């Protein structure tokens, strides 16, 4: 057993990404694929270059289709069980880039039904409030209002249920159990839910009456899910298999913890006061040495340093700057406190800007929402 | 093991109703309960008197509430997997009587989702066509258009899904498995479906924002279903437990068979040409003797005679006439052919009249339908 676990429900510990690629049987995003992307988008997104998005299934096929004038659509989602943190934003930021550069539609599923059924203590009101708050964060990222369709399952269920019954018809309890680890104690709503999550892969094809390729940008823990249900079922229903592009996980601020709303210090939330976020990053796990002397002598380790990871994976777009920071930190020229200060400034700027956009998202909200 | 099986999916062989009452733990409808009904409805329906509806759960409680001016509603349903036969009509005829006499609302669930998911070979179009045809039969029975709400699950799913997720949250796979006999090979749509069927028990309470007692008239095979899910969950969600009133099954025309659209001679369908129905009843299983001489000498057995059972359970409302027929048949004065002729005439009259009403139901159809 690895000392980490990756399932669609939770990620814990240090993740061995190479092993995930081997175990899941996905492909690395290599230079030739990156070159193909560059041809269409100009300079590729820093998350691609830095291998934050590092693995895929059939992304090359998506580009084949695109090059033959067959546009794909993007599908991602959010389970509204708490406030949004930067780890959630990471794949959505990349999704926004894909939408903009390829000029494609995005279907964004809010799984309010799943979260309500998964956690007995969550009330419908709580899930509804989290949904609203999470959607503000999504809209704030700059998605195209004419090409972005955000829907809560409970509000779009008439359309979704139709496709879901097509899927459910072909998915046995065994199959769902082997993918999600359902038990006898699992509730029957959660057992059905995989068909709703898979349904979005085929939603635009259903709506438009023609087969449209689907690309899912998501953290790699979701891979099993799509492989086991949507990709298995697609040919039976006459649809294309959904393609995927996989990201790594933004680490928690405390090592060995999971980012969680119940432990506010593990993550930076989009609604954190910038000064609160500053304190969080300053008390985060460091890759620096115990004393200044040792640090100057041996250098720090950016690979396990939360502040550095936040800069590298999400906050510092400038490749030159991040290379400089990394080099100086490894060399011991940049102290842990100084690195944290750089990250804190970046986070504060990001949050102020995001919170401003989040506020104006309240006005454009309805333009993004799909309802039956 | 009994030589019959009763589950919500199928009924085969001769049914030992006393044993079902014992096994399920339901109560007989006794004379004092019948007297209470009579107080409100006048002369009770022949199906009550003849113990076609013979068992119940909490029907006395329904009357308690009714007598305190708290009206109940009726809930029944239909799985649209084929044409309607007289066995389906039996509980609906009784339901129409209850509606009329107690002046109550009826919610009629068409489980088009279930039938579509249950049978892989059924297309959505087929289920949709069966739904339409079945609903015509329902409307033809004379339900009050102002108090009758017929809905297909797929068309009313937004409302139903909300209640269903409340229910599903509390129903484990174990529970559903023990009631419905789900296997690892069962599909995940069928596993979720019990929450949709239970949801109707709480639908009017949800729609009207107050607790409304629910009475389900249905064949006794459904009892386990309501006991195991809806009655278990009701207190957890703050609703009344649904009450039930149970009927026996109209037997198939051929002994030991199950009424089925795939074996047209096992049942009389509402769309059968009257002359076709006549032929069916004439070739049905008889309780008469092998020769006229023996019959005259020993008499016939109405208890196993299909023609007699059709008259007794559904077609001959007149108590005097049915007693006469029974007496004469047992005494050997009425021959099997003569009994069949009586039943054939009744069936022809019934079908002609039903088919006329069924035709005009096409005009009033929309008035009965509930959609999101």
Interface residues (C-beta under 8 A of the other chain):
Chain A: X113 X116 X117 X120 X154 X155 X157 X158 X161 X162 X164 X165 X168 X169 X170 X171 X172 X173 X174 X176 X177 X182 X183 X184 X185 X186 X187 X188 X189 X190 X191 X192 X194 X195 X372
Chain B: X113 X116 X117 X120 X154 X155 X157 X158 X161 X162 X164 X165 X168 X169 X170 X171 X172 X173 X174 X176 X177 X182 X183 X184 X185 X186 X187 X188 X189 X190 X191 X192 X194 X195 X372
